[in-house]
Amino acid sequence: MSDGRAAILGNIQRALGRGELQGEARASCEARLKNHARNLIPARGQLPREEQIALFIRMALAVKASVSRVAKDDDVPEAVVAFLKGQNLPADVIMAPDPALDRYGWSSQKMLAIRRGKPLDADQVGVTGAVCGIAETGTLMMASSPEHPTTLNFMPETHVVVLRASQMVGAYEEGFDMLRAKGAMPRTVNLITGPSRTGDIEQKIELGAHGPRRLHIVIVDD
Amino acid sequence: MEPHSLDFKEAAKRALADTELQKSLSSFKAGFSLKRLEAIQKLPEFEGLRDEGIAIKQHTLAHLDFYLGRFAEKVEAAGGTVHWCPTPDDGRRAILEILRTHGAKTATKSKSMVAEELGLNEFLEANDIEPVETDLGEYIIQLAHERPSHILAPAVHKTKEQVSDLFFEHHKTRHLTEASDMVAEARQFLRPRYLAAGAGITGANFLVAETGSIVLVTNEGNAELTQILPKVHIVLATVEKVVPTLEDAATLLRLLARSATGQEFGTYTTLATGPKQIGDQDGPEAFHVILLDNGRSKILGGEFSEVLRCIKCAACMNHCPVYSVVGGHAYGWVYPGPIGAALAPNLIGLEEARHLPNASTFCGRCEAVCPMRIPLPKLMRQWREQEHEKKLSPPRFRLGLDAWAYLAKRPALYALATKLGIGALSIFGGAGRFAALPLASGWTATRDFPAPEGPTFRTAWKKARG
């Protein structure tokens, strides 16, 4: 295996007409990695929080997600149940074992059956939080952890995401900084922009190819 | 994959006569290009992002050894393994060894053009491992035993009716008429395959040196299920995919989906770093990156090095007047369209690929829409020059070109020759058009040649400049 490494790197260095990168050039590449400076950020998402939320909602709706907004934590379970009812879906959910979701007082909805953990193939509705919402394109950032199995984002046909208004950012780069603040990169980070789709049959967009057919986002003010 | 690019002319003729294919291609023409235009009009910074994207790629390519080395170190620090594979043979061997070590009998796959370079499906089948394509388009063509005809929309050459027939034949359910039902049926048939797979194989859009992450963009979510459900995740990537930082990846991602499908952002952009971590309830237990060179390092620093900036968005083929009538299969290898014409001769040899750089009208749309501004017409022209120099084109064609070059370098003689030629054409071209002309049967077989009218360009130019 190390032979392959030497062969490829040797070929590259020969093509570039030099040996191993050294000195100032190497230091400048090292600095680039260490500083991870931002490039051009579109002005579109660089707004006050409330306008970012409005942009996020507009962009999410444009990619066929649905959004509801509630004023306080206690209103979240009702918003989730109302969405499920409106879609004719069972009030039976698999929820991420994420302590951040505990604050929403789920017991107020007597009809809502909740199991915590990772989904089975039969589970129809998954409920999770998110690392952040990204206003620029109406995108949600999810990171894998013991509290947030990635399969929850993809296996159930319906994905309900609870996002706090204070989790809204303008650009992807702000989300990356939130990941860096956690320490090591999580195994899987998903940037999710609307429900699953395909255009592979005559370029006509159909939802629910392999991931969720429905993506509902509940934004809770905080 | 074995190239068949030398058959381009015959394959193109067959494609033009294929009414089903022409039907599929006609709906394709307007779709992507219109959506791209709408998307970039919504982003005032698009040109600035292009400048920065090009600078990122140029910087990375100039320090490719450093960034690849760092990427590999970071993958290993996260618990993954990098397999450095100079040739496709090395790549196939490494993949087989991983699959055998883990006792995998089936492998789900998400779309990867590198897998096509490796001819991976045939290889796995020959070694008693069943590959299961999960991208809907790839699944369709796997059922049809065909090759992708487009790097994003592999089944763009298939009509809905053809897909319906294929599903009926293989799923043995009922004949479907709606695309939505076909999508649902594919979902239903593929879900158990994901859950039972011994390994998942994906491509990568970018490799991030800073973190050792691979970045994948999909719309279906199939690459995500492919990598998180089985015990092993194998990533196929070529060496030029590396970028320094997450920020650099973000800049290129802003260009990618807009240029490709006209989406503001792909539905799923997924970063994967190593195997699952302590306490994680899902994700693969092993993470392997097959880092394939397959001739890229030889392109670096040479006169075709700009092709290495390509981010595989397919905008060039989506806007190509030749691609849009002959389709992708005619090109006879993995990458069709203008980028294929510029890249393939590097990788499979000019002798095999010599027709491809000629399959261009030099209209320049490919370069205009390429987010990386790769000068595709210039690169194709360079290949045509090499074809001439290496005497790969037919002797009669070279003779004609040499005769023209002789005249073109001698203005007085050129003027005389054009005067005589035009004089002759005007005498015989009484009706204004020629239905047949000696030496020009290639043109007149399908359309008339107009008889020249008025002064030559040179005369008009002289007059206009006074």
Interface residues (C-beta under 8 A of the other chain):
Chain A: M1 S2 G4 R5 A7 I8 L9 N11 I12 Q13 A15 L16 G17 E20 L21 A25 R26 C29 R32 L33 H36 A37 R38 N39 L40 P42 A43 R44 M59 A62 V63 G117 K118 D121 T137 G138 T139 S144 S145 P146 P149 T150 T151 N153 F154 M155 A171 Y172 E173 F176 A184 M185 P186 R187 T188 V189 N190 L191 I192 T193 G194 P195 S196 R197 T198 G199 D200 I201 E202 Q203 K204 E206 G208 A209 H210 G211 P212
Chain B: S24 S27 F28 G31 F32 L43 P44 E45 G48 L49 E52 I56 H59 A62 H63 L64 D65 F66 Y67 L68 G69 R70 A72 A78 H83 W84 C85 P86 D90 A94 T134 D135 L136 G137 I140 A153 P154 A155 V156 K158 T159 K160 V163 A179 S180 M182 V183 A184 A186 R187 L190 R191 L195 A209 E210 T211 G212 S213 N219 E220 G221 N222 E224 L225 Q227 I228 L229 V239 P244 T245 L246 E247 D248 A250 T251 L253 R254 T261 Q263 E264 F265 G266 T267 Y268 T269 T270 L271 A272 T273 G274 P275 K276 Q277 G279 D280 Q281 D282 G283 L291 D293 S297 K298 I299 L300 G301 G302
